[in-house]
Amino acid sequence: MIYSMTGYGKGTAENGKIKVDIEVKSVNSRYLDIALRLPFSLMSKELELREFIKNKINRGKLSVIFQTKNSGSGDNEISVNKDKLKNYIALIKSLKKAAKITEKIKLEHLLANKEIFELNDAEISDEEFEVIKKALDSALNELQKMKQNEGKELSKDLKKRIVIIEAKLDEIEKESKSSVKEYYEKLNEKVKLLIDSSKIDNNRLELELAIIADKAEITEECVRLRSHLKFFVDSLEKDSDPGRKMNFLCQEMNRETNTISSKTISTLITHNTVFIKEEIEKIREQIQNIE
């Protein structure tokens, strides 16, 4: 079973004292990258929240937004820091005097400075933190469900492309058996046309032609390519974390295909290798989204 790295989840939980809404968004990333947007009351719990997420998610760039609302009175109220307010007013008066500005100090001038305001946000209790973890767990489960569904679609697409490559490989192997023999016979005829038959050393000619024909032999490369295709499907179906392994197998499949293309003497085989490389590239693009 494979999982996509792209998904979205939302979780909500409450206990009468606190209500929590959490949104999780995930996109592609080589590693696990977690960005948390926390209210002040949860700052001290950041490490615990990160570990909680790591136990459920392996890879991806996650954006996690926490919203908490307390039902108790006095929570999340905004107050004014009077000392900062006095200092700010004194600073404005000083600037007015230095710049010879006669305009009066207005409320909008004070509201522009956010530092004079303080949020009376009490630190979260253990009971409330359990509610937060419940909401987070719900959001992550929903995220995983969406990633699993997308993973199923990715798996179908990848298997379809592997079948296409295997069909092209069948054509290559079939063509290869006849092309080498035909190439050998054509070379033999050309040599006899160019050189007086009385001067030809038939044993030496047979040896040279056999060497040339052997260089065009691609059986080993076809066997290795078919083996890589099998391992790819096995990894897709059985491995719990197949992304990196699949990327390596794509590199090896591409390497064998390039070798087949460089060795072949058949135009049909060359065309098929181009088609296979296009499919491998499409597979590589798809597996970048696998967790």
C-alpha positions as CSV (number, residue, x, y, z in Angstrom):
1,M,0.0,0.0,0.0
2,I,1.4,3.4,-1.0
3,Y,0.4,6.8,0.2
4,S,0.5,10.1,-1.7
5,M,2.3,13.0,0.0
6,T,-0.5,15.4,-1.0
7,G,-3.6,15.7,1.2
8,Y,-5.8,17.7,3.5
9,G,-7.4,16.9,6.9
10,K,-9.5,18.7,9.5
11,G,-10.2,17.7,13.1
12,T,-12.4,19.2,15.8
13,A,-12.8,18.4,19.5
14,E,-14.2,20.0,22.6
15,N,-14.9,19.3,26.2
16,G,-17.0,22.2,27.5
17,K,-14.0,24.3,28.5
18,I,-12.2,24.5,25.2
19,K,-13.0,24.0,21.5
20,V,-10.2,23.1,19.1
21,D,-10.1,23.2,15.3
22,I,-7.1,21.9,13.5
23,E,-6.3,21.9,9.7
24,V,-3.5,19.9,8.2
25,K,-2.2,20.4,4.6
26,S,0.5,18.2,3.0
27,V,2.5,18.6,-0.2
28,N,5.6,17.0,-1.7
29,S,8.9,17.1,0.2
30,R,12.0,14.9,0.2
31,Y,11.9,14.7,4.0
32,L,9.3,15.4,6.8
33,D,9.0,19.2,7.2
34,I,6.5,20.4,9.7
35,A,5.3,24.0,10.0
36,L,3.1,24.7,13.0
37,R,0.9,27.8,13.5
38,L,0.3,27.8,17.2
39,P,-1.6,30.1,19.6
40,F,0.5,31.5,22.5
41,S,-0.9,29.0,25.0
42,L,0.5,26.1,23.0
43,M,4.0,27.3,22.5
44,S,5.3,25.2,25.3
45,K,3.8,22.1,23.8
46,E,5.4,22.4,20.4
47,L,7.9,19.6,20.7
48,E,5.2,17.2,22.0
49,L,3.0,18.1,19.0
50,R,5.8,17.6,16.6
51,E,6.5,14.1,18.0
52,F,2.8,13.3,17.8
53,I,2.8,14.1,14.1
54,K,6.1,12.3,13.4
55,N,4.6,9.1,14.8
56,K,1.9,9.2,12.1
57,I,3.5,10.9,9.0
58,N,6.8,9.8,7.4
59,R,7.4,12.3,4.6
60,G,5.9,15.5,3.2
61,K,5.8,19.2,3.9
62,L,3.1,19.8,6.4
63,S,1.3,23.0,7.4
64,V,-0.7,22.6,10.6
65,I,-3.0,25.4,11.9
66,F,-4.3,25.3,15.4
67,Q,-7.3,27.3,16.5
68,T,-8.5,27.2,20.1
69,K,-11.4,28.9,21.7
70,N,-12.0,28.9,25.5
71,S,-15.5,29.1,26.9
72,G,-14.4,30.3,30.3
73,S,-14.5,34.1,31.1
74,G,-11.4,36.1,31.1
75,D,-9.5,33.9,28.6
76,N,-8.0,35.3,25.4
77,E,-8.8,38.9,26.5
78,I,-6.7,41.8,25.3
79,S,-5.2,44.3,27.8
80,V,-3.0,47.4,27.5
81,N,0.5,47.5,28.9
82,K,0.3,50.9,30.6
83,D,4.1,51.3,30.9
84,K,4.6,50.7,27.2
85,L,1.7,53.1,26.4
86,K,3.2,55.9,28.4
87,N,6.6,55.4,26.8
88,Y,5.0,55.4,23.3
89,I,3.1,58.6,24.0
90,A,6.3,60.2,25.3
91,L,8.1,59.1,22.1
92,I,5.4,60.6,19.9
93,K,5.5,63.9,21.8
94,S,9.3,64.0,21.4
95,L,9.0,63.3,17.6
96,K,6.3,66.0,17.3
97,K,8.5,68.6,19.0
98,A,11.6,67.7,17.0
99,A,9.7,67.8,13.7
100,K,7.7,70.9,14.8
101,I,4.3,69.0,14.2
102,T,1.3,70.6,15.8
103,E,-1.2,67.8,15.1
104,K,-2.8,66.2,18.2
105,I,-2.2,62.6,19.1
106,K,-5.1,60.5,18.0
107,L,-6.4,57.0,18.9
108,E,-5.3,55.7,15.5
109,H,-1.7,56.6,16.2
110,L,-1.8,54.5,19.3
111,L,-3.6,51.6,17.7
112,A,-0.9,51.4,15.1
113,N,1.6,50.1,17.7
114,K,0.7,46.5,18.5
115,E,3.4,46.2,21.2
116,I,1.3,48.1,23.7
117,F,-1.4,45.3,23.6
118,E,-1.1,42.0,25.4
119,L,-3.1,38.8,25.0
120,N,-4.1,37.3,28.4
121,D,-3.8,33.7,27.1
122,A,-3.3,31.3,30.0
123,E,-1.1,28.3,29.4
124,I,-3.0,25.2,28.4
125,S,-3.9,22.6,31.1
126,D,-3.2,18.8,30.7
127,E,-6.9,18.2,30.3
128,E,-7.2,20.7,27.5
129,F,-4.1,19.4,25.9
130,E,-5.7,16.0,25.6
131,V,-8.6,17.6,23.7
132,I,-6.0,19.2,21.4
133,K,-4.3,15.9,20.7
134,K,-7.7,14.3,20.0
135,A,-8.5,17.0,17.4
136,L,-5.0,16.7,15.9
137,D,-5.3,12.9,15.7
138,S,-8.6,13.3,13.9
139,A,-7.1,15.7,11.4
140,L,-4.1,13.5,10.8
141,N,-6.4,10.4,10.3
142,E,-8.5,12.4,7.7
143,L,-5.2,13.4,6.0
144,Q,-4.0,9.8,5.9
145,K,-7.3,8.7,4.5
146,M,-7.0,11.2,1.6
147,K,-3.4,10.3,1.0
148,Q,-4.3,6.6,0.9
149,N,-7.0,7.2,-1.7
150,E,-4.7,9.2,-3.8
151,G,-2.0,6.5,-3.3
152,K,-4.4,3.9,-4.8
153,E,-4.9,6.0,-7.9
154,L,-1.1,6.5,-8.2
155,S,-0.6,2.7,-7.8
156,K,-3.1,2.0,-10.7
157,D,-1.3,4.5,-12.9
158,L,2.2,3.1,-12.2
159,K,1.1,-0.5,-12.8
160,K,-0.5,0.5,-16.1
161,R,2.8,2.1,-17.2
162,I,4.8,-1.0,-16.1
163,V,2.5,-3.1,-18.3
164,I,3.1,-0.8,-21.2
165,I,6.9,-1.0,-20.8
166,E,6.7,-4.8,-20.5
167,A,4.7,-5.0,-23.8
168,K,7.4,-2.9,-25.5
169,L,10.1,-5.0,-24.0
170,D,8.4,-8.1,-25.5
171,E,8.6,-6.5,-28.9
172,I,12.2,-5.6,-28.4
173,E,13.2,-9.2,-27.5
174,K,11.3,-10.6,-30.4
175,E,12.9,-8.1,-32.9
176,S,16.3,-8.7,-31.4
177,K,16.4,-12.4,-32.2
178,S,15.9,-11.7,-35.9
179,S,17.7,-8.4,-36.3
180,V,21.1,-9.8,-35.1
181,K,20.9,-12.7,-37.6
182,E,19.8,-10.4,-40.4
183,Y,22.6,-7.9,-39.6
184,Y,25.2,-10.7,-39.6
185,E,24.0,-11.9,-43.1
186,K,24.0,-8.4,-44.5
187,L,27.6,-7.8,-43.3
188,N,28.7,-11.0,-44.8
189,E,27.2,-10.1,-48.2
190,K,28.7,-6.6,-48.1
191,V,32.2,-8.0,-47.4
192,K,32.0,-10.4,-50.2
193,L,30.9,-7.6,-52.6
194,L,33.8,-5.4,-51.5
195,I,36.5,-8.0,-51.4
196,D,37.6,-10.5,-54.0
197,S,36.3,-13.9,-52.7
198,S,39.6,-15.6,-53.5
199,K,41.3,-13.3,-51.0
200,I,38.9,-13.8,-48.2
201,D,39.9,-15.8,-45.1
202,N,36.6,-17.3,-44.3
203,N,37.6,-18.3,-40.8
204,R,38.8,-14.8,-40.0
205,L,35.7,-13.3,-41.6
206,E,33.4,-15.5,-39.6
207,L,35.2,-14.5,-36.4
208,E,35.0,-10.8,-37.1
209,L,31.4,-10.9,-38.0
210,A,30.6,-13.0,-35.0
211,I,32.3,-10.3,-32.8
212,I,30.3,-7.5,-34.4
213,A,27.1,-9.4,-34.1
214,D,27.8,-10.2,-30.4
215,K,28.3,-6.5,-29.6
216,A,24.7,-5.9,-30.9
217,E,23.4,-8.6,-28.5
218,I,21.0,-7.1,-25.9
219,T,19.6,-10.2,-24.2
220,E,21.4,-9.5,-20.8
221,E,20.1,-5.9,-20.8
222,C,16.5,-7.1,-21.5
223,V,16.7,-9.6,-18.7
224,R,17.9,-7.0,-16.2
225,L,15.3,-4.5,-17.3
226,R,12.5,-7.1,-16.9
227,S,13.9,-7.9,-13.4
228,H,13.8,-4.2,-12.4
229,L,10.2,-4.0,-13.6
230,K,9.3,-7.0,-11.4
231,F,11.1,-5.5,-8.4
232,F,9.2,-2.2,-9.0
233,V,5.8,-3.9,-8.9
234,D,6.8,-5.9,-5.8
235,S,7.9,-2.8,-4.0
236,L,4.7,-1.1,-5.0
237,E,2.6,-3.8,-3.5
238,K,4.7,-4.9,-0.5
239,D,7.0,-2.2,0.8
240,S,5.8,0.1,3.5
241,D,8.1,3.0,2.4
242,P,8.7,2.4,-1.4
243,G,9.4,5.9,-2.6
244,R,13.2,6.0,-2.5
245,K,13.5,2.4,-3.7
246,M,11.3,3.1,-6.7
247,N,13.4,6.1,-7.6
248,F,16.5,4.0,-7.6
249,L,14.8,1.3,-9.8
250,C,13.8,4.0,-12.3
251,Q,17.4,5.0,-12.6
252,E,18.4,1.4,-13.3
253,M,15.6,0.9,-15.8
254,N,16.7,4.0,-17.6
255,R,20.3,2.8,-17.6
256,E,19.4,-0.6,-19.2
257,T,17.1,1.1,-21.7
258,N,19.9,3.5,-22.8
259,T,22.3,0.5,-23.2
260,I,19.8,-1.3,-25.3
261,S,19.4,1.8,-27.5
262,S,23.1,2.2,-27.9
263,K,23.8,-1.4,-28.8
264,T,20.9,-2.2,-31.1
265,I,21.1,-2.3,-34.9
266,S,17.3,-2.2,-35.3
267,T,15.4,1.0,-36.0
268,L,12.3,-0.6,-34.5
269,I,14.1,-1.4,-31.2
270,T,15.5,2.2,-31.1
271,H,11.9,3.6,-31.4
272,N,10.7,1.3,-28.7
273,T,13.5,2.3,-26.3
274,V,12.5,6.0,-26.8
275,F,8.9,5.1,-25.9
276,I,10.1,3.2,-22.8
277,K,12.2,6.1,-21.6
278,E,9.2,8.4,-22.0
279,E,7.2,6.0,-19.7
280,I,10.0,5.8,-17.2
281,E,10.2,9.6,-17.0
282,K,6.4,9.7,-16.4
283,I,6.8,7.1,-13.6
284,R,9.6,9.2,-12.0
285,E,7.4,12.2,-12.0
286,Q,4.6,10.2,-10.3
287,I,6.8,8.7,-7.6
288,Q,7.9,12.1,-6.4
289,N,4.5,12.3,-4.8
290,I,4.8,8.9,-3.0
291,E,5.4,9.0,0.8
